[in-house]
Amino acid sequence: MNLSYWEYKTWLSNVDFTIVGSGIVGLNCALYLKREFPKAKILTLEKGLLPQGGSTKNAGFACFGSISEILADLKSHTSDDVRQLVKRRYEGIKLLRENLGDGPMDFQNYGGHEVFLKDHQHLYEECLDNLEEANSLLKPIFNAAPFKVQSNTFNFQGVQQNYISNSFEGQINTGKMMKALLHKVQKSGVSILNSIEVESYLEQLDHVEVQTDRFQFKTKHLFVATNAFASQLIPEKVKPARAQVLITKPIPNLNLKGTFHLDEGYYYFRNVEDRILLGGGRNLDFKGEETTVFGVSTKIQQRLEEMLHSIIIPHTPVEIDRRWSGIMGVGGQKQPIVKQLSNRVFCGVRMGGMGIAIGSMVGKELAYLAK
């Protein structure tokens, strides 16, 4: 790509901070860098036409962890570790709401609910038996007991008679959230270039040379915020995990409201106005879904439709409007990786499917590494 003098001087010369990835983490990193260094020239590079990965493709759950997830974590982590994990998610969503406001991202506090299948009697009873323990552990975070038993008011089929609900959880419009965040970052004076893929970098004594698929330039500092795609650029242990989603066409008189987890969290669904969004099914093909390739598979999409028709909204004609996938970054631990890799290179990756909950906080922490 032959850049003109004007193009190079305006966007690619004397760059102080370059961020790779314009998702939730990358944009928050840019926002906080601009607050800390108001005169700095900050550039964000995004390989997609829109933010790739999961930031504009997720289900829009503002959640902290279902009861079964909390109990599973307690089997492999200390109580303090689990409490801190949930606290990080809670504070991350608070930060997101403070930065953007509830209106611009259509935040709705309808609550989150874990629904248990009929043949998961043991898991259901285990969660009921340990409800008090989980509430006692997390009460200091919410200043109230987060979990409560609620009857099957939405008349799902083939499930236990009660859900276990968290009244503090909510949902957002992912597209509106990212549009508002992009607007806020660009208004602050940060440049964002799309359809630019960073292929490699080479750190020198006083700068970093960045090679993209279009051009090469120099920057004083480089921040990698590509989550699931991080291992393509830096030597960190982040595995991609594709999540498939579908959304229905409008359903007349739909009374479903809230975010729901089903089958130990492998499936999740919610209302989007008068539609149902449903995703998951990675457990049907873990190896196949460990990919950075966007797309959907017949096996998983058929299972999603089966659950939609047999469990969520039986006896009601439903048409599918759209299908898509997002790529999460996961690893052996649930904590994200936020670290300085060298003198001038930093990373904030591995959101573990909790980008909405922790992305703002990780972006802020990533920016503060440069202080």
LUMLUM-373404 format. One record per residue (C-alpha): residue in one letter; x, y, z. Coordinates in steps of 0.2 Angstrom, whole numbers. Layout:
<rs>
<r res="A" x="X" y="Y" z="Z"/>
...
</rs>
This chain:
<rs>
<r res="M" x="0" y="0" z="0"/>
<r res="N" x="8" y="16" z="-6"/>
<r res="L" x="4" y="30" z="7"/>
<r res="S" x="4" y="48" z="3"/>
<r res="Y" x="14" y="60" z="13"/>
<r res="W" x="-3" y="67" z="20"/>
<r res="E" x="-9" y="50" z="25"/>
<r res="Y" x="8" y="45" z="34"/>
<r res="K" x="10" y="61" z="43"/>
<r res="T" x="-8" y="62" z="49"/>
<r res="W" x="-10" y="45" z="55"/>
<r res="L" x="6" y="35" z="56"/>
<r res="S" x="20" y="47" z="61"/>
<r res="N" x="25" y="51" z="79"/>
<r res="V" x="13" y="38" z="87"/>
<r res="D" x="15" y="37" z="106"/>
<r res="F" x="3" y="22" z="109"/>
<r res="T" x="-4" y="9" z="97"/>
<r res="I" x="-18" y="-3" z="102"/>
<r res="V" x="-21" y="-19" z="92"/>
<r res="G" x="-40" y="-22" z="93"/>
<r res="S" x="-55" y="-11" z="94"/>
<r res="G" x="-65" y="-22" z="105"/>
<r res="I" x="-71" y="-18" z="123"/>
<r res="V" x="-53" y="-20" z="130"/>
<r res="G" x="-44" y="-10" z="116"/>
<r res="L" x="-56" y="4" z="116"/>
<r res="N" x="-56" y="6" z="135"/>
<r res="C" x="-37" y="5" z="135"/>
<r res="A" x="-37" y="20" z="122"/>
<r res="L" x="-49" y="29" z="133"/>
<r res="Y" x="-39" y="28" z="149"/>
<r res="L" x="-23" y="31" z="140"/>
<r res="K" x="-30" y="47" z="133"/>
<r res="R" x="-35" y="53" z="150"/>
<r res="E" x="-18" y="49" z="158"/>
<r res="F" x="-9" y="56" z="143"/>
<r res="P" x="-20" y="69" z="135"/>
<r res="K" x="-7" y="76" z="123"/>
<r res="A" x="-2" y="59" z="117"/>
<r res="K" x="-5" y="53" z="99"/>
<r res="I" x="-15" y="36" z="101"/>
<r res="L" x="-19" y="25" z="86"/>
<r res="T" x="-30" y="9" z="87"/>
<r res="L" x="-29" y="-4" z="73"/>
<r res="E" x="-44" y="-16" z="70"/>
<r res="K" x="-42" y="-30" z="57"/>
<r res="G" x="-61" y="-31" z="54"/>
<r res="L" x="-73" y="-19" z="46"/>
<r res="L" x="-81" y="-19" z="64"/>
<r res="P" x="-73" y="-25" z="80"/>
<r res="Q" x="-69" y="-44" z="77"/>
<r res="G" x="-69" y="-58" z="90"/>
<r res="G" x="-83" y="-56" z="102"/>
<r res="S" x="-86" y="-38" z="106"/>
<r res="T" x="-100" y="-35" z="93"/>
<r res="K" x="-105" y="-53" z="92"/>
<r res="N" x="-109" y="-58" z="110"/>
<r res="A" x="-126" y="-61" z="118"/>
<r res="G" x="-126" y="-46" z="128"/>
<r res="F" x="-126" y="-54" z="146"/>
<r res="A" x="-122" y="-42" z="160"/>
<r res="C" x="-119" y="-57" z="172"/>
<r res="F" x="-107" y="-62" z="186"/>
<r res="G" x="-108" y="-81" z="187"/>
<r res="S" x="-123" y="-93" z="189"/>
<r res="I" x="-125" y="-103" z="205"/>
<r res="S" x="-118" y="-119" z="197"/>
<r res="E" x="-103" y="-110" z="190"/>
<r res="I" x="-99" y="-103" z="207"/>
<r res="L" x="-100" y="-120" z="216"/>
<r res="A" x="-89" y="-128" z="202"/>
<r res="D" x="-76" y="-114" z="205"/>
<r res="L" x="-76" y="-117" z="224"/>
<r res="K" x="-71" y="-135" z="220"/>
<r res="S" x="-55" y="-129" z="212"/>
<r res="H" x="-52" y="-112" z="220"/>
<r res="T" x="-52" y="-104" z="237"/>
<r res="S" x="-67" y="-95" z="243"/>
<r res="D" x="-57" y="-78" z="242"/>
<r res="D" x="-52" y="-82" z="224"/>
<r res="V" x="-70" y="-85" z="219"/>
<r res="R" x="-76" y="-69" z="228"/>
<r res="Q" x="-63" y="-59" z="220"/>
<r res="L" x="-67" y="-66" z="203"/>
<r res="V" x="-86" y="-61" z="205"/>
<r res="K" x="-81" y="-44" z="212"/>
<r res="R" x="-70" y="-41" z="197"/>
<r res="R" x="-85" y="-44" z="186"/>
<r res="Y" x="-97" y="-34" z="196"/>
<r res="E" x="-85" y="-19" z="197"/>
<r res="G" x="-82" y="-21" z="178"/>
<r res="I" x="-100" y="-19" z="174"/>
<r res="K" x="-102" y="-4" z="185"/>
<r res="L" x="-87" y="4" z="176"/>
<r res="L" x="-95" y="0" z="159"/>
<r res="R" x="-112" y="8" z="165"/>
<r res="E" x="-103" y="23" z="172"/>
<r res="N" x="-93" y="26" z="156"/>
<r res="L" x="-107" y="25" z="144"/>
<r res="G" x="-124" y="26" z="154"/>
<r res="D" x="-138" y="14" z="154"/>
<r res="G" x="-148" y="22" z="140"/>
<r res="P" x="-135" y="22" z="126"/>
<r res="M" x="-132" y="3" z="128"/>
<r res="D" x="-150" y="-1" z="133"/>
<r res="F" x="-146" y="-9" z="149"/>
<r res="Q" x="-160" y="-18" z="157"/>
<r res="N" x="-160" y="-26" z="174"/>
<r res="Y" x="-172" y="-40" z="171"/>
<r res="G" x="-161" y="-52" z="182"/>
<r res="G" x="-152" y="-68" z="177"/>
<r res="H" x="-158" y="-86" z="180"/>
<r res="E" x="-151" y="-103" z="179"/>
<r res="V" x="-163" y="-116" z="173"/>
<r res="F" x="-160" y="-135" z="176"/>
<r res="L" x="-165" y="-149" z="165"/>
<r res="K" x="-176" y="-163" z="172"/>
<r res="D" x="-162" y="-175" z="170"/>
<r res="H" x="-150" y="-164" z="180"/>
<r res="Q" x="-158" y="-168" z="197"/>
<r res="H" x="-142" y="-170" z="206"/>
<r res="L" x="-135" y="-154" z="200"/>
<r res="Y" x="-151" y="-145" z="204"/>
<r res="E" x="-152" y="-152" z="222"/>
<r res="E" x="-133" y="-148" z="224"/>
<r res="C" x="-136" y="-130" z="220"/>
<r res="L" x="-151" y="-129" z="231"/>
<r res="D" x="-142" y="-137" z="246"/>
<r res="N" x="-127" y="-125" z="244"/>
<r res="L" x="-138" y="-109" z="240"/>
<r res="E" x="-135" y="-102" z="258"/>
<r res="E" x="-116" y="-105" z="256"/>
<r res="A" x="-115" y="-96" z="240"/>
<r res="N" x="-125" y="-81" z="246"/>
<r res="S" x="-115" y="-79" z="261"/>
<r res="L" x="-99" y="-79" z="251"/>
<r res="L" x="-105" y="-66" z="239"/>
<r res="K" x="-116" y="-55" z="250"/>
<r res="P" x="-102" y="-43" z="254"/>
<r res="I" x="-101" y="-39" z="235"/>
<r res="F" x="-119" y="-35" z="232"/>
<r res="N" x="-124" y="-30" z="250"/>
<r res="A" x="-138" y="-43" z="249"/>
<r res="A" x="-140" y="-61" z="245"/>
<r res="P" x="-139" y="-62" z="226"/>
<r res="F" x="-147" y="-79" z="223"/>
<r res="K" x="-165" y="-84" z="226"/>
<r res="V" x="-176" y="-98" z="221"/>
<r res="Q" x="-190" y="-93" z="208"/>
<r res="S" x="-204" y="-104" z="201"/>
<r res="N" x="-204" y="-108" z="182"/>
<r res="T" x="-215" y="-93" z="178"/>
<r res="F" x="-210" y="-93" z="159"/>
<r res="N" x="-217" y="-111" z="158"/>
<r res="F" x="-201" y="-119" z="150"/>
<r res="Q" x="-203" y="-138" z="147"/>
<r res="G" x="-193" y="-152" z="152"/>
<r res="V" x="-185" y="-142" z="167"/>
<r res="Q" x="-185" y="-142" z="186"/>
<r res="Q" x="-200" y="-133" z="194"/>
<r res="N" x="-188" y="-119" z="200"/>
<r res="Y" x="-174" y="-108" z="193"/>
<r res="I" x="-161" y="-100" z="204"/>
<r res="S" x="-160" y="-82" z="200"/>
<r res="N" x="-148" y="-67" z="203"/>
<r res="S" x="-158" y="-51" z="203"/>
<r res="F" x="-143" y="-40" z="200"/>
<r res="E" x="-139" y="-47" z="183"/>
<r res="G" x="-145" y="-38" z="167"/>
<r res="Q" x="-143" y="-37" z="148"/>
<r res="I" x="-137" y="-24" z="136"/>
<r res="N" x="-139" y="-21" z="117"/>
<r res="T" x="-121" y="-26" z="111"/>
<r res="G" x="-122" y="-15" z="95"/>
<r res="K" x="-127" y="0" z="104"/>
<r res="M" x="-114" y="-2" z="118"/>
<r res="M" x="-100" y="-3" z="105"/>
<r res="K" x="-106" y="11" z="95"/>
<r res="A" x="-107" y="22" z="110"/>
<r res="L" x="-90" y="17" z="116"/>
<r res="L" x="-82" y="20" z="98"/>
<r res="H" x="-90" y="37" z="98"/>
<r res="K" x="-83" y="41" z="115"/>
<r res="V" x="-66" y="36" z="111"/>
<r res="Q" x="-65" y="44" z="94"/>
<r res="K" x="-72" y="60" z="102"/>
<r res="S" x="-58" y="60" z="114"/>
<r res="G" x="-46" y="62" z="99"/>
<r res="V" x="-40" y="43" z="97"/>
<r res="S" x="-38" y="38" z="79"/>
<r res="I" x="-46" y="21" z="74"/>
<r res="L" x="-41" y="12" z="57"/>
<r res="N" x="-51" y="-3" z="52"/>
<r res="S" x="-47" y="-17" z="40"/>
<r res="I" x="-29" y="-17" z="46"/>
<r res="E" x="-21" y="-33" z="52"/>
<r res="V" x="-5" y="-32" z="62"/>
<r res="E" x="6" y="-46" z="57"/>
<r res="S" x="21" y="-44" z="67"/>
<r res="Y" x="31" y="-32" z="77"/>
<r res="L" x="49" y="-29" z="82"/>
<r res="E" x="54" y="-20" z="97"/>
<r res="Q" x="69" y="-8" z="96"/>
<r res="L" x="78" y="2" z="110"/>
<r res="D" x="66" y="18" z="108"/>
<r res="H" x="52" y="12" z="98"/>
<r res="V" x="42" y="-3" z="91"/>
<r res="E" x="41" y="-7" z="72"/>
<r res="V" x="24" y="-13" z="68"/>
<r res="Q" x="21" y="-23" z="52"/>
<r res="T" x="3" y="-24" z="45"/>
<r res="D" x="-4" y="-31" z="30"/>
<r res="R" x="-5" y="-14" z="22"/>
<r res="F" x="10" y="-4" z="29"/>
<r res="Q" x="24" y="-3" z="41"/>
<r res="F" x="26" y="11" z="55"/>
<r res="K" x="34" y="15" z="71"/>
<r res="T" x="26" y="18" z="88"/>
<r res="K" x="33" y="21" z="105"/>
<r res="H" x="22" y="8" z="114"/>
<r res="L" x="11" y="-6" z="108"/>
<r res="F" x="-4" y="-14" z="117"/>
<r res="V" x="-11" y="-30" z="111"/>
<r res="A" x="-30" y="-32" z="115"/>
<r res="T" x="-35" y="-46" z="103"/>
<r res="N" x="-41" y="-58" z="115"/>
<r res="A" x="-45" y="-75" z="106"/>
<r res="F" x="-32" y="-70" z="93"/>
<r res="A" x="-18" y="-65" z="104"/>
<r res="S" x="-8" y="-81" z="101"/>
<r res="Q" x="-6" y="-76" z="83"/>
<r res="L" x="5" y="-61" z="89"/>
<r res="I" x="11" y="-64" z="106"/>
<r res="P" x="17" y="-80" z="116"/>
<r res="E" x="3" y="-81" z="128"/>
<r res="K" x="-8" y="-96" z="132"/>
<r res="V" x="-25" y="-91" z="125"/>
<r res="K" x="-36" y="-103" z="116"/>
<r res="P" x="-50" y="-98" z="104"/>
<r res="A" x="-67" y="-104" z="108"/>
<r res="R" x="-81" y="-101" z="95"/>
<r res="A" x="-98" y="-97" z="102"/>
<r res="Q" x="-113" y="-100" z="90"/>
<r res="V" x="-129" y="-89" z="91"/>
<r res="L" x="-146" y="-88" z="83"/>
<r res="I" x="-160" y="-75" z="85"/>
<r res="T" x="-178" y="-77" z="80"/>
<r res="K" x="-190" y="-66" z="70"/>
<r res="P" x="-202" y="-56" z="81"/>
<r res="I" x="-213" y="-67" z="91"/>
<r res="P" x="-231" y="-60" z="95"/>
<r res="N" x="-235" y="-58" z="113"/>
<r res="L" x="-218" y="-64" z="119"/>
<r res="N" x="-218" y="-62" z="138"/>
<r res="L" x="-200" y="-68" z="141"/>
<r res="K" x="-188" y="-56" z="150"/>
<r res="G" x="-171" y="-59" z="157"/>
<r res="T" x="-155" y="-69" z="154"/>
<r res="F" x="-155" y="-88" z="156"/>
<r res="H" x="-142" y="-101" z="158"/>
<r res="L" x="-146" y="-119" z="154"/>
<r res="D" x="-138" y="-136" z="154"/>
<r res="E" x="-123" y="-131" z="166"/>
<r res="G" x="-121" y="-115" z="156"/>
<r res="Y" x="-117" y="-123" z="140"/>
<r res="Y" x="-133" y="-115" z="133"/>
<r res="Y" x="-139" y="-97" z="136"/>
<r res="F" x="-154" y="-87" z="130"/>
<r res="R" x="-163" y="-70" z="132"/>
<r res="N" x="-176" y="-59" z="125"/>
<r res="V" x="-171" y="-45" z="113"/>
<r res="E" x="-186" y="-35" z="113"/>
<r res="D" x="-199" y="-47" z="106"/>
<r res="R" x="-186" y="-59" z="99"/>
<r res="I" x="-177" y="-74" z="107"/>
<r res="L" x="-158" y="-75" z="106"/>
<r res="L" x="-151" y="-92" z="109"/>
<r res="G" x="-133" y="-98" z="109"/>
<r res="G" x="-120" y="-111" z="115"/>
<r res="G" x="-118" y="-129" z="111"/>
<r res="R" x="-99" y="-129" z="112"/>
<r res="N" x="-100" y="-145" z="122"/>
<r res="L" x="-106" y="-154" z="107"/>
<r res="D" x="-89" y="-152" z="98"/>
<r res="F" x="-76" y="-144" z="109"/>
<r res="K" x="-62" y="-148" z="97"/>
<r res="G" x="-71" y="-141" z="82"/>
<r res="E" x="-76" y="-125" z="91"/>
<r res="E" x="-58" y="-122" z="96"/>
<r res="T" x="-55" y="-111" z="80"/>
<r res="T" x="-53" y="-93" z="75"/>
<r res="V" x="-64" y="-96" z="59"/>
<r res="F" x="-81" y="-88" z="60"/>
<r res="G" x="-96" y="-98" z="55"/>
<r res="V" x="-109" y="-110" z="61"/>
<r res="S" x="-111" y="-129" z="60"/>
<r res="T" x="-126" y="-139" z="56"/>
<r res="K" x="-124" y="-150" z="72"/>
<r res="I" x="-124" y="-136" z="84"/>
<r res="Q" x="-137" y="-125" z="75"/>
<r res="Q" x="-149" y="-140" z="74"/>
<r res="R" x="-147" y="-143" z="93"/>
<r res="L" x="-151" y="-124" z="97"/>
<r res="E" x="-167" y="-125" z="87"/>
<r res="E" x="-172" y="-141" z="96"/>
<r res="M" x="-170" y="-133" z="112"/>
<r res="L" x="-179" y="-117" z="106"/>
<r res="H" x="-194" y="-128" z="101"/>
<r res="S" x="-194" y="-141" z="114"/>
<r res="I" x="-189" y="-131" z="130"/>
<r res="I" x="-190" y="-113" z="128"/>
<r res="I" x="-205" y="-109" z="118"/>
<r res="P" x="-214" y="-125" z="114"/>
<r res="H" x="-231" y="-125" z="104"/>
<r res="T" x="-227" y="-108" z="97"/>
<r res="P" x="-222" y="-106" z="78"/>
<r res="V" x="-205" y="-98" z="78"/>
<r res="E" x="-194" y="-93" z="63"/>
<r res="I" x="-175" y="-90" z="63"/>
<r res="D" x="-170" y="-73" z="57"/>
<r res="R" x="-151" y="-73" z="58"/>
<r res="R" x="-136" y="-85" z="64"/>
<r res="W" x="-118" y="-80" z="68"/>
<r res="S" x="-103" y="-84" z="79"/>
<r res="G" x="-91" y="-75" z="90"/>
<r res="I" x="-74" y="-80" z="96"/>
<r res="M" x="-69" y="-80" z="114"/>
<r res="G" x="-52" y="-81" z="122"/>
<r res="V" x="-51" y="-94" z="135"/>
<r res="G" x="-37" y="-104" z="145"/>
<r res="G" x="-33" y="-114" z="160"/>
<r res="Q" x="-37" y="-100" z="172"/>
<r res="K" x="-52" y="-89" z="173"/>
<r res="Q" x="-42" y="-73" z="177"/>
<r res="P" x="-37" y="-63" z="161"/>
<r res="I" x="-19" y="-59" z="156"/>
<r res="V" x="-15" y="-41" z="159"/>
<r res="K" x="4" y="-39" z="159"/>
<r res="Q" x="19" y="-30" z="152"/>
<r res="L" x="28" y="-41" z="140"/>
<r res="S" x="44" y="-31" z="137"/>
<r res="N" x="49" y="-13" z="139"/>
<r res="R" x="37" y="-6" z="126"/>
<r res="V" x="24" y="-20" z="123"/>
<r res="F" x="9" y="-24" z="134"/>
<r res="C" x="-6" y="-36" z="133"/>
<r res="G" x="-24" y="-37" z="140"/>
<r res="V" x="-31" y="-54" z="134"/>
<r res="R" x="-41" y="-70" z="138"/>
<r res="M" x="-58" y="-63" z="144"/>
<r res="G" x="-64" y="-81" z="146"/>
<r res="G" x="-81" y="-77" z="139"/>
<r res="M" x="-84" y="-62" z="151"/>
<r res="G" x="-79" y="-48" z="140"/>
<r res="I" x="-94" y="-37" z="145"/>
<r res="A" x="-91" y="-40" z="163"/>
<r res="I" x="-73" y="-37" z="164"/>
<r res="G" x="-68" y="-29" z="148"/>
<r res="S" x="-69" y="-11" z="154"/>
<r res="M" x="-58" y="-15" z="169"/>
<r res="V" x="-45" y="-25" z="159"/>
<r res="G" x="-44" y="-10" z="147"/>
<r res="K" x="-41" y="2" z="161"/>
<r res="E" x="-28" y="-9" z="170"/>
<r res="L" x="-19" y="-12" z="153"/>
<r res="A" x="-18" y="7" z="150"/>
<r res="Y" x="-11" y="10" z="168"/>
<r res="L" x="3" y="-2" z="165"/>
<r res="A" x="11" y="13" z="155"/>
<r res="K" x="10" y="25" z="169"/>
</rs>
